[in-house]
Amino acid sequence: MDVAALDRLPAYADDGALQAVIEACQGSRNKLKYEPAQGVFRLHKVLPEGARFPCDFGFVPSTRGDDGDPLDVLVLMDEPVPAGVVVACRVVGVIEARQKSRGKPALRNDRLLAVAATSWRHGRVRTLADLGDAFVEQVERFFVFYNAAQDIVFEPLARRGPREATRLVRAGMRAFSAGDAS
């Protein structure tokens, strides 16, 4: 596959699994960012010492959020995978959030949470409740810290289940299609 086409993969595979393109692997300090115009992953930022991605982190292709970027997704799996790997997963919920950069209006920048379809460890996880409040709270705190290091305020607003997360993916797909048409 042409790496330049990663952002244009369908959001859902033929079997109904959500597709996630990984940009940062669990345990890494490096955040890569996919640049479709060049078809490459570039080093976007390095987290401060002691900070690590709690899960594999990436985007859902063929979607757009309020910030104009593809929807963000954290994927729980048994072992981290490298950037650029496409992971079939099922969405288990969403952390709804608002993000504010200095001099710019606040925007929604939600974080979908999903489980890799092939995960043994997380195979029974179906909702955020199955992950436990402590884990979800740690993910929220990670993104508060991650963004604060860039002088961005990240404010978790609510936690929602798979139905709302799926609704957000569908809305993101419509936004992507509308942007393609213009």
Backbone as ProteinMPNN parsed JSONL, in Angstrom:
{"seq_chain_A": "MDVAALDRLPAYADDGALQAVIEACQGSRNKLKYEPAQGVFRLHKVLPEGARFPCDFGFVPSTRGDDGDPLDVLVLMDEPVPAGVVVACRVVGVIEARQKSRGKPALRNDRLLAVAATSWRHGRVRTLADLGDAFVEQVERFFVFYNAAQDIVFEPLARRGPREATRLVRAGMRAFSAGDAS", "coords_chain_A": {"N_chain_A": [[0.833, -1.186, 0.0], [0.411, 2.227, -0.69], [1.924, 4.528, 1.337], [1.076, 7.129, 1.422], [-1.609, 6.99, 1.275], [-2.693, 6.328, 3.721], [-4.261, 8.036, 5.351], [-6.606, 7.989, 3.997], [-7.72, 5.54, 4.108], [-10.603, 3.47, 4.677], [-12.665, 4.304, 7.512], [-13.808, 2.18, 8.793], [-13.173, -1.281, 8.54], [-13.89, -3.925, 6.158], [-14.973, -5.977, 7.689], [-16.243, -4.653, 9.695], [-14.697, -3.687, 11.767], [-13.217, -0.983, 13.526], [-10.691, 1.067, 12.167], [-7.414, 1.913, 13.086], [-4.698, 4.046, 12.727], [-1.519, 3.912, 13.827], [0.423, 6.318, 15.549], [2.051, 6.817, 17.72], [3.704, 4.702, 19.918], [2.825, 2.653, 22.718], [4.377, 3.444, 25.779], [6.363, 4.993, 24.686], [8.217, 8.077, 24.337], [8.192, 9.536, 22.099], [6.271, 11.353, 19.792], [4.927, 10.854, 16.813], [3.814, 12.275, 13.718], [1.564, 11.845, 11.167], [1.977, 12.847, 7.849], [0.129, 13.433, 5.224], [0.53, 14.663, 2.69], [3.212, 14.288, 2.055], [3.408, 11.647, 2.572], [4.643, 10.531, 4.813], [5.822, 9.786, 8.164], [6.565, 12.077, 10.602], [8.772, 13.158, 13.192], [7.088, 14.676, 15.653], [6.933, 15.695, 18.263], [8.68, 15.394, 21.407], [8.073, 13.879, 24.427], [8.37, 15.152, 27.79], [10.974, 14.013, 30.048], [10.163, 11.121, 31.856], [7.501, 11.078, 31.146], [5.258, 9.094, 29.311], [3.556, 7.524, 26.58], [0.448, 6.127, 27.41], [-0.915, 4.149, 26.063], [-1.016, 2.649, 22.786], [-1.238, 5.167, 20.346], [-3.111, 6.948, 17.986], [-4.765, 7.7, 14.891], [-8.068, 7.808, 13.435], [-8.638, 6.9, 10.217], [-9.969, 8.738, 7.393], [-11.643, 10.491, 8.761], [-12.663, 13.524, 10.437], [-12.21, 15.799, 13.071], [-13.421, 18.459, 15.242], [-11.186, 20.047, 15.342], [-10.108, 19.867, 12.853], [-8.334, 17.863, 12.322], [-7.752, 14.279, 11.86], [-9.782, 12.025, 13.825], [-8.699, 11.306, 17.125], [-7.361, 8.34, 18.611], [-6.919, 5.981, 21.183], [-5.407, 2.901, 21.545], [-5.792, -0.106, 23.11], [-3.751, -2.832, 23.498], [-1.974, -5.974, 23.426], [0.8, -5.804, 23.058], [2.968, -3.098, 22.17], [2.896, -1.521, 18.914], [4.719, -0.509, 15.95], [4.824, 2.875, 14.592], [2.603, 3.672, 11.943], [1.433, 1.235, 11.57], [-1.629, -0.363, 10.89], [-4.346, -0.955, 12.876], [-6.916, -3.154, 13.555], [-9.811, -2.641, 15.428], [-12.137, -2.405, 18.216], [-14.321, 0.065, 19.298], [-14.589, 1.323, 22.586], [-15.345, 3.429, 24.083], [-15.317, 6.979, 24.84], [-13.414, 9.811, 25.741], [-14.65, 12.798, 26.189], [-13.553, 16.013, 25.38], [-12.303, 19.376, 25.765], [-10.141, 21.64, 24.177], [-7.777, 24.218, 24.464], [-5.801, 26.539, 22.94], [-3.408, 29.16, 23.356], [-4.624, 32.29, 22.393], [-6.404, 31.283, 20.569], [-9.673, 29.988, 19.706], [-11.505, 27.775, 21.917], [-11.704, 24.307, 21.24], [-13.412, 21.23, 20.589], [-11.77, 18.215, 21.312], [-11.781, 15.241, 21.319], [-10.983, 11.985, 22.759], [-10.966, 8.893, 21.543], [-11.355, 5.608, 22.838], [-10.193, 2.385, 22.309], [-10.074, -1.171, 21.711], [-7.743, -3.488, 20.543], [-8.665, -5.767, 18.032], [-7.487, -8.242, 18.106], [-6.575, -8.621, 20.667], [-5.557, -10.426, 23.506], [-5.319, -9.893, 26.232], [-7.109, -7.764, 26.683], [-9.458, -8.657, 25.705], [-12.042, -9.031, 26.765], [-12.977, -6.539, 27.3], [-15.438, -4.167, 26.878], [-16.574, -1.725, 27.409], [-15.908, 1.563, 28.843], [-16.221, 1.284, 31.569], [-15.357, -1.307, 31.991], [-12.658, -0.951, 31.874], [-12.067, 0.438, 34.124], [-12.273, 3.107, 36.498], [-9.897, 4.236, 37.526], [-7.898, 3.742, 35.598], [-8.917, 5.137, 33.327], [-8.956, 7.711, 34.377], [-6.196, 8.112, 34.694], [-5.427, 8.206, 32.003], [-6.772, 10.534, 31.218], [-5.4, 12.405, 32.839], [-2.837, 12.13, 31.764], [-3.206, 13.326, 29.216], [-3.875, 15.927, 29.979], [-1.44, 16.752, 31.143], [0.338, 16.275, 28.959], [-0.583, 18.124, 27.051], [-0.366, 20.536, 28.505], [2.369, 20.853, 28.63], [2.829, 21.99, 26.231], [1.718, 24.419, 26.416], [-1.047, 24.317, 26.177], [-4.401, 24.035, 27.1], [-6.056, 21.275, 28.205], [-9.138, 19.979, 28.745], [-10.918, 17.549, 30.239], [-14.269, 16.634, 29.661], [-16.397, 14.778, 29.773], [-17.152, 11.277, 30.104], [-17.987, 8.806, 27.867], [-19.841, 6.048, 26.501], [-19.544, 3.196, 24.188], [-21.55, 3.588, 22.241], [-21.891, 6.407, 21.963], [-19.288, 7.015, 21.228], [-19.116, 5.71, 18.761], [-21.015, 7.199, 17.385], [-19.631, 9.63, 17.247], [-17.499, 8.872, 15.59], [-18.894, 8.344, 13.2], [-19.89, 10.937, 12.691], [-17.437, 12.203, 12.317], [-16.634, 10.911, 9.988], [-18.531, 11.913, 8.188], [-17.787, 14.625, 8.25], [-15.245, 14.457, 7.134], [-15.884, 13.545, 4.534], [-17.407, 15.725, 3.652], [-15.43, 17.683, 3.603], [-13.799, 16.661, 1.611], [-15.423, 17.017, -0.578], [-15.454, 19.701, -0.96]], "CA_chain_A": [[0.0, 0.0, 0.0], [1.059, 3.531, -0.716], [1.798, 5.139, 2.659], [0.369, 8.396, 1.27], [-3.048, 6.723, 1.308], [-3.126, 5.905, 5.053], [-5.333, 8.889, 5.877], [-7.802, 7.778, 3.185], [-8.309, 4.219, 4.348], [-11.923, 3.624, 5.303], [-12.658, 4.29, 8.981], [-14.179, 0.818, 9.188], [-12.792, -2.352, 7.623], [-15.024, -4.683, 5.621], [-15.568, -6.813, 8.739], [-16.884, -3.788, 10.676], [-13.746, -3.224, 12.783], [-12.665, 0.359, 13.4], [-9.276, 1.035, 11.811], [-6.603, 2.936, 13.733], [-3.328, 4.175, 12.235], [-0.728, 4.239, 15.013], [1.438, 7.368, 15.423], [2.937, 6.753, 18.888], [3.475, 3.415, 20.563], [2.767, 2.628, 24.183], [5.666, 3.488, 26.462], [7.303, 5.867, 23.992], [8.171, 9.522, 24.537], [8.125, 10.157, 20.779], [4.987, 11.487, 19.117], [5.069, 11.068, 15.384], [2.606, 12.805, 13.087], [1.451, 11.466, 9.757], [1.807, 13.958, 6.918], [-0.345, 12.795, 4.005], [1.062, 15.268, 1.461], [4.503, 13.659, 1.771], [3.299, 10.202, 2.801], [5.656, 10.153, 5.8], [5.635, 10.078, 9.576], [7.625, 12.953, 11.089], [8.833, 13.361, 14.634], [6.308, 15.884, 15.921], [7.382, 16.193, 19.561], [9.198, 14.421, 22.358], [7.517, 14.159, 25.744], [9.381, 15.364, 28.831], [11.458, 12.815, 30.752], [9.205, 10.579, 32.815], [6.179, 10.964, 30.519], [5.199, 8.059, 28.283], [2.202, 7.243, 26.103], [-0.116, 5.012, 28.185], [-1.428, 3.158, 25.106], [-0.721, 3.048, 21.415], [-2.041, 6.35, 20.049], [-3.115, 7.241, 16.558], [-5.936, 8.383, 14.346], [-9.016, 7.043, 12.635], [-8.575, 7.468, 8.867], [-11.198, 9.214, 6.743], [-12.473, 11.229, 9.72], [-12.184, 14.83, 10.868], [-12.814, 16.336, 14.287], [-13.619, 19.911, 15.256], [-9.894, 20.719, 15.151], [-9.684, 19.684, 11.466], [-7.478, 16.677, 12.228], [-8.467, 13.02, 12.045], [-10.123, 11.713, 15.215], [-7.659, 10.635, 17.91], [-7.781, 7.078, 19.223], [-5.96, 5.204, 21.966], [-5.707, 1.491, 21.314], [-5.248, -1.05, 24.085], [-3.383, -4.117, 22.901], [-1.071, -6.759, 24.265], [2.163, -5.3, 22.854], [2.979, -1.919, 21.299], [3.28, -1.712, 17.512], [5.373, 0.694, 15.431], [4.042, 3.862, 13.854], [2.235, 3.293, 10.585], [0.677, -0.015, 11.563], [-3.08, -0.207, 10.956], [-4.858, -1.917, 13.848], [-8.364, -3.353, 13.603], [-10.204, -2.575, 16.828], [-13.523, -2.052, 18.535], [-14.38, 1.242, 20.158], [-15.22, 1.012, 23.876], [-15.812, 4.657, 24.703], [-14.67, 8.227, 24.452], [-13.235, 10.899, 26.693], [-14.963, 14.052, 25.528], [-12.659, 17.03, 25.933], [-12.141, 20.67, 25.117], [-8.729, 22.011, 24.14], [-7.636, 25.653, 24.201], [-4.458, 27.074, 22.722], [-3.341, 30.604, 23.574], [-4.991, 33.125, 21.255], [-7.314, 30.569, 19.662], [-10.89, 29.556, 20.398], [-11.531, 26.403, 22.422], [-12.269, 23.33, 20.312], [-13.526, 19.858, 21.069], [-10.697, 17.337, 20.849], [-12.091, 14.021, 22.05], [-10.073, 10.84, 22.658], [-11.63, 7.592, 21.485], [-10.616, 4.48, 23.4], [-10.539, 1.173, 21.579], [-9.322, -2.391, 22.023], [-7.351, -4.224, 19.342], [-9.52, -6.934, 17.808], [-6.724, -9.47, 18.378], [-6.013, -8.587, 22.019], [-5.893, -11.46, 24.489], [-5.406, -9.268, 27.55], [-8.256, -6.855, 26.78], [-10.515, -9.251, 24.893], [-13.38, -8.933, 27.376], [-13.319, -5.129, 27.51], [-16.473, -3.688, 25.956], [-16.933, -0.347, 27.762], [-14.946, 2.228, 29.728], [-16.372, 0.713, 32.915], [-14.525, -2.508, 32.051], [-11.268, -0.51, 32.056], [-11.952, 0.95, 35.487], [-12.141, 4.556, 36.627], [-8.509, 4.64, 37.776], [-7.176, 3.748, 34.316], [-9.419, 6.234, 32.49], [-8.474, 8.941, 35.001], [-4.771, 8.245, 34.348], [-5.369, 8.639, 30.605], [-7.153, 11.944, 31.217], [-4.287, 13.185, 33.413], [-1.752, 12.129, 30.781], [-3.46, 14.327, 28.18], [-3.776, 17.245, 30.611], [-0.005, 17.035, 31.25], [0.888, 16.277, 27.598], [-0.935, 19.389, 26.418], [0.163, 21.643, 29.304], [3.782, 21.006, 28.264], [2.84, 22.788, 24.995], [0.927, 25.608, 26.734], [-2.41, 24.063, 25.724], [-5.26, 23.554, 28.18], [-6.897, 20.129, 27.833], [-10.128, 19.838, 29.805], [-11.884, 16.457, 30.074], [-15.634, 17.08, 29.913], [-17.276, 13.654, 30.093], [-16.806, 9.944, 29.613], [-19.168, 8.209, 27.231], [-19.686, 4.66, 26.097], [-19.294, 2.861, 22.786], [-22.574, 4.134, 21.337], [-21.546, 7.8, 21.685], [-18.022, 7.0, 20.494], [-19.442, 5.343, 17.38], [-21.68, 8.364, 16.805], [-18.573, 10.597, 16.93], [-16.78, 8.379, 14.407], [-19.776, 8.579, 12.039], [-19.872, 12.382, 12.439], [-16.115, 12.478, 11.759], [-16.639, 10.425, 8.602], [-19.294, 12.886, 7.397], [-16.965, 15.839, 8.138], [-14.183, 14.149, 6.171], [-16.497, 13.505, 3.203], [-17.775, 17.095, 3.29], [-14.181, 18.379, 3.273], [-13.345, 16.142, 0.32], [-16.297, 17.526, -1.622], [-15.245, 21.147, -1.189]], "C_chain_A": [[0.874, 1.245, 0.0], [0.842, 4.206, 0.63], [1.064, 6.482, 2.586], [-1.142, 8.209, 1.36], [-3.547, 6.351, 2.704], [-4.275, 6.737, 5.595], [-6.644, 8.698, 5.126], [-8.328, 6.348, 3.262], [-9.719, 4.427, 4.879], [-11.797, 3.574, 6.827], [-12.975, 2.898, 9.508], [-13.747, -0.163, 8.111], [-14.054, -3.081, 7.15], [-15.723, -5.52, 6.685], [-16.222, -5.986, 9.849], [-15.96, -3.264, 11.766], [-13.317, -1.789, 12.481], [-11.186, 0.228, 13.059], [-8.559, 2.205, 12.49], [-5.204, 2.896, 13.123], [-2.502, 4.68, 13.407], [0.332, 5.29, 14.681], [2.421, 7.368, 16.591], [2.656, 5.439, 19.606], [3.531, 3.542, 22.08], [4.182, 2.614, 24.759], [6.679, 4.424, 25.838], [7.148, 7.31, 24.438], [8.001, 10.243, 23.202], [6.71, 10.177, 20.242], [5.284, 11.783, 17.664], [3.76, 11.624, 14.859], [2.649, 12.427, 11.613], [1.196, 12.704, 8.917], [1.42, 13.392, 5.557], [0.255, 13.375, 2.723], [2.399, 14.647, 1.061], [4.449, 12.147, 1.932], [4.326, 9.704, 3.799], [5.151, 10.418, 7.211], [6.826, 10.915, 10.008], [7.589, 12.98, 12.609], [8.191, 14.71, 14.92], [6.74, 16.525, 17.242], [7.913, 15.036, 20.388], [8.659, 14.824, 23.727], [8.643, 14.389, 26.75], [9.778, 14.037, 29.487], [10.434, 12.39, 31.8], [7.804, 10.432, 32.262], [6.252, 9.952, 29.383], [3.749, 7.889, 27.83], [1.656, 6.018, 26.826], [-0.634, 3.867, 27.316], [-0.882, 3.538, 23.738], [-1.719, 4.15, 21.05], [-1.974, 6.619, 18.56], [-4.378, 7.949, 16.136], [-6.808, 7.405, 13.576], [-9.021, 7.665, 11.246], [-9.963, 7.857, 8.358], [-12.188, 9.817, 7.727], [-11.852, 12.603, 9.946], [-12.949, 15.231, 12.114], [-12.972, 17.829, 14.17], [-12.325, 20.67, 14.999], [-9.361, 20.571, 13.724], [-8.777, 18.497, 11.247], [-8.329, 15.416, 12.278], [-8.743, 12.785, 13.533], [-8.991, 10.95, 15.877], [-8.215, 9.36, 18.53], [-6.614, 6.471, 19.99], [-6.371, 3.752, 21.828], [-5.006, 0.642, 22.364], [-4.977, -2.357, 23.357], [-2.329, -4.768, 23.769], [0.369, -6.279, 24.197], [2.093, -4.074, 21.962], [3.374, -2.305, 19.871], [3.921, -0.425, 17.007], [4.398, 1.645, 14.74], [3.797, 3.367, 12.439], [1.453, 2.008, 10.493], [-0.812, 0.329, 11.677], [-3.614, -1.328, 11.834], [-6.381, -1.956, 13.77], [-8.776, -3.386, 15.074], [-11.698, -2.335, 16.977], [-13.483, -0.901, 19.532], [-15.134, 0.874, 21.433], [-15.707, 2.258, 24.594], [-15.034, 5.859, 24.206], [-14.538, 9.124, 25.679], [-13.517, 12.172, 25.903], [-14.137, 15.145, 26.193], [-12.686, 18.298, 25.095], [-10.668, 21.029, 25.234], [-8.632, 23.474, 23.745], [-6.163, 26.015, 24.102], [-4.513, 28.589, 22.898], [-3.682, 31.354, 22.285], [-5.938, 32.468, 20.273], [-8.568, 30.165, 20.427], [-10.768, 28.103, 20.871], [-12.234, 25.509, 21.399], [-12.448, 22.0, 21.028], [-12.372, 19.058, 20.48], [-10.787, 16.045, 21.665], [-11.039, 12.942, 21.819], [-10.91, 9.562, 22.685], [-10.748, 6.569, 22.172], [-11.126, 3.217, 22.722], [-9.652, 0.027, 22.034], [-9.001, -3.083, 20.707], [-8.189, -5.492, 19.233], [-8.816, -8.236, 18.167], [-6.181, -9.553, 19.798], [-6.504, -9.738, 22.879], [-6.19, -10.808, 25.833], [-6.687, -8.452, 27.726], [-9.477, -7.395, 26.034], [-11.916, -9.103, 25.446], [-13.833, -7.489, 27.602], [-14.297, -4.681, 26.431], [-16.845, -2.222, 26.201], [-15.829, 0.261, 28.621], [-15.022, 1.673, 31.143], [-15.52, -0.539, 33.072], [-13.05, -2.169, 32.247], [-11.021, -0.028, 33.477], [-11.703, 2.445, 35.499], [-10.688, 5.001, 36.779], [-7.717, 4.711, 36.474], [-7.615, 4.932, 33.461], [-8.961, 7.58, 33.056], [-6.992, 9.168, 34.688], [-4.603, 8.716, 32.907], [-5.728, 10.121, 30.512], [-6.009, 12.816, 31.738], [-3.093, 13.236, 32.465], [-1.983, 13.232, 29.748], [-3.485, 15.748, 28.734], [-2.301, 17.654, 30.664], [0.635, 17.202, 29.871], [0.629, 17.618, 26.917], [-0.384, 20.581, 27.182], [1.63, 21.903, 28.967], [3.938, 21.832, 26.989], [2.029, 24.07, 25.157], [-0.481, 25.517, 26.143], [-3.193, 23.525, 26.918], [-6.158, 22.458, 27.619], [-7.828, 19.876, 29.003], [-11.067, 18.668, 29.51], [-13.272, 16.936, 30.487], [-16.534, 15.948, 30.394], [-16.674, 12.371, 29.553], [-18.08, 9.326, 29.067], [-18.811, 6.812, 26.725], [-19.522, 4.461, 24.602], [-20.318, 3.446, 21.811], [-22.238, 5.585, 20.96], [-20.23, 7.879, 20.9], [-18.259, 6.67, 19.017], [-20.141, 6.493, 16.67], [-20.649, 9.424, 16.405], [-17.764, 10.164, 15.708], [-17.603, 8.647, 13.156], [-19.805, 10.074, 11.681], [-18.526, 12.796, 11.823], [-15.985, 12.031, 10.314], [-17.387, 11.403, 7.697], [-18.478, 14.164, 7.2], [-15.829, 15.637, 7.128], [-14.738, 14.181, 4.751], [-16.873, 14.897, 2.741], [-16.539, 17.898, 2.904], [-13.614, 17.938, 1.954], [-14.139, 16.745, -0.836], [-16.039, 18.989, -1.928], [-13.953, 21.45, -1.868]], "O_chain_A": [[1.936, 1.285, 0.62], [-0.3, 4.435, 1.028], [0.491, 6.926, 3.582], [-1.876, 9.186, 1.509], [-4.738, 6.08, 2.859], [-5.175, 6.197, 6.238], [-7.685, 9.188, 5.566], [-9.274, 5.991, 2.559], [-10.001, 5.465, 5.477], [-10.928, 2.887, 7.364], [-12.465, 2.492, 10.552], [-13.928, 0.086, 6.919], [-15.143, -2.871, 7.685], [-16.929, -5.751, 6.598], [-16.703, -6.545, 10.835], [-16.39, -2.476, 12.608], [-13.083, -1.429, 11.327], [-10.5, -0.635, 13.607], [-9.039, 3.338, 12.469], [-4.6, 1.829, 13.017], [-2.763, 5.766, 13.925], [1.042, 5.182, 13.681], [3.531, 7.881, 16.45], [1.501, 5.105, 19.87], [4.194, 4.42, 22.632], [5.056, 1.882, 24.297], [7.754, 4.631, 26.402], [6.07, 7.719, 24.868], [7.697, 11.436, 23.179], [6.025, 9.154, 20.233], [5.828, 12.835, 17.328], [2.714, 11.461, 15.487], [3.637, 12.66, 10.917], [0.317, 13.509, 9.225], [2.282, 12.921, 4.814], [0.467, 12.636, 1.762], [2.688, 14.497, -0.126], [5.349, 11.442, 1.475], [4.832, 8.589, 3.666], [4.195, 11.164, 7.425], [7.973, 10.514, 9.808], [6.534, 12.846, 13.229], [8.683, 15.752, 14.487], [6.894, 17.743, 17.329], [7.64, 13.868, 20.113], [8.779, 15.98, 24.133], [9.746, 13.872, 26.576], [9.015, 13.071, 29.478], [9.907, 13.222, 32.538], [6.986, 9.726, 32.852], [7.196, 9.958, 28.592], [2.824, 8.09, 28.616], [2.315, 4.979, 26.861], [-0.773, 2.74, 27.792], [-0.347, 4.633, 23.561], [-2.896, 4.075, 21.401], [-0.91, 6.53, 17.948], [-4.985, 8.694, 16.905], [-6.366, 6.344, 13.133], [-9.37, 8.837, 11.1], [-10.983, 7.363, 8.837], [-13.402, 9.686, 7.569], [-10.669, 12.816, 9.681], [-14.161, 15.036, 12.213], [-12.691, 18.409, 13.121], [-12.347, 21.796, 14.501], [-8.287, 21.086, 13.41], [-8.475, 18.152, 10.105], [-9.488, 15.462, 12.688], [-8.02, 13.289, 14.392], [-8.394, 10.058, 15.274], [-9.38, 9.3, 18.923], [-5.479, 6.449, 19.514], [-7.545, 3.412, 21.976], [-3.782, 0.671, 22.489], [-5.851, -2.912, 22.69], [-1.852, -4.173, 24.736], [1.086, -6.346, 25.196], [1.24, -4.01, 21.076], [4.09, -3.282, 19.652], [3.691, 0.642, 17.577], [3.293, 1.258, 14.359], [4.654, 2.735, 11.821], [0.866, 1.712, 9.452], [-1.202, 1.197, 12.458], [-3.368, -2.505, 11.572], [-7.049, -0.93, 13.902], [-8.155, -4.083, 15.876], [-12.416, -2.098, 16.006], [-12.703, -0.909, 20.485], [-16.169, 0.209, 21.389], [-16.405, 2.161, 25.603], [-14.217, 5.771, 23.289], [-15.425, 9.184, 26.531], [-12.722, 12.575, 25.055], [-14.034, 15.198, 27.419], [-13.034, 18.298, 23.914], [-10.027, 20.76, 26.25], [-9.306, 23.927, 22.82], [-5.389, 25.827, 25.04], [-5.534, 29.22, 22.624], [-3.108, 31.091, 21.228], [-6.245, 33.053, 19.234], [-8.536, 30.017, 21.648], [-10.022, 27.311, 20.295], [-13.222, 25.903, 20.78], [-11.713, 21.687, 21.965], [-12.037, 19.2, 19.304], [-9.987, 15.797, 22.567], [-10.303, 12.97, 20.833], [-11.485, 9.199, 23.711], [-9.523, 6.656, 22.097], [-12.331, 3.011, 22.581], [-8.613, 0.235, 22.662], [-9.874, -3.248, 19.855], [-8.395, -6.2, 20.218], [-9.47, -9.225, 18.497], [-5.408, -10.459, 20.109], [-7.704, -9.996, 22.973], [-7.181, -11.129, 26.488], [-7.281, -8.455, 28.804], [-10.422, -6.653, 25.769], [-12.881, -9.053, 24.683], [-14.956, -7.254, 28.049], [-14.026, -4.798, 25.236], [-17.368, -1.555, 25.308], [-14.925, -0.442, 29.072], [-14.01, 1.597, 31.839], [-15.014, -0.811, 34.161], [-12.279, -2.998, 32.731], [-9.895, -0.08, 33.972], [-11.016, 2.984, 34.632], [-10.291, 6.026, 36.225], [-6.943, 5.647, 36.273], [-6.774, 5.654, 32.928], [-8.617, 8.487, 32.298], [-6.581, 10.302, 34.443], [-3.731, 9.536, 32.622], [-5.062, 10.878, 29.805], [-5.689, 13.846, 31.143], [-2.414, 14.259, 32.369], [-1.065, 13.99, 29.436], [-3.143, 16.687, 28.016], [-1.951, 18.77, 30.279], [1.384, 18.152, 29.64], [1.521, 18.18, 26.281], [0.031, 21.559, 26.559], [2.085, 23.046, 29.014], [5.028, 22.32, 26.689], [1.69, 24.729, 24.174], [-1.035, 26.51, 25.672], [-2.708, 22.666, 27.654], [-6.921, 22.683, 26.68], [-7.382, 19.594, 30.115], [-11.921, 18.772, 28.63], [-13.434, 17.566, 31.532], [-17.337, 16.131, 31.309], [-15.812, 12.38, 28.674], [-19.119, 9.326, 29.727], [-17.643, 6.464, 26.551], [-19.381, 5.421, 23.844], [-19.974, 3.764, 20.673], [-22.292, 5.952, 19.786], [-20.084, 8.718, 20.011], [-17.664, 7.288, 18.134], [-19.892, 6.74, 15.49], [-20.775, 10.045, 15.349], [-17.386, 10.999, 14.885], [-17.07, 9.127, 12.156], [-19.75, 10.431, 10.504], [-18.48, 13.633, 10.921], [-15.315, 12.679, 9.51], [-16.947, 11.691, 6.584], [-18.473, 14.73, 6.107], [-15.499, 16.545, 6.365], [-14.132, 14.778, 3.862], [-16.688, 15.231, 1.57], [-16.592, 18.708, 1.978], [-13.011, 18.738, 1.239], [-13.609, 16.957, -1.927], [-16.361, 19.469, -3.014], [-13.647, 22.616, -2.122]]}, "name": "protein", "num_of_chains": 1, "seq": "MDVAALDRLPAYADDGALQAVIEACQGSRNKLKYEPAQGVFRLHKVLPEGARFPCDFGFVPSTRGDDGDPLDVLVLMDEPVPAGVVVACRVVGVIEARQKSRGKPALRNDRLLAVAATSWRHGRVRTLADLGDAFVEQVERFFVFYNAAQDIVFEPLARRGPREATRLVRAGMRAFSAGDAS"}
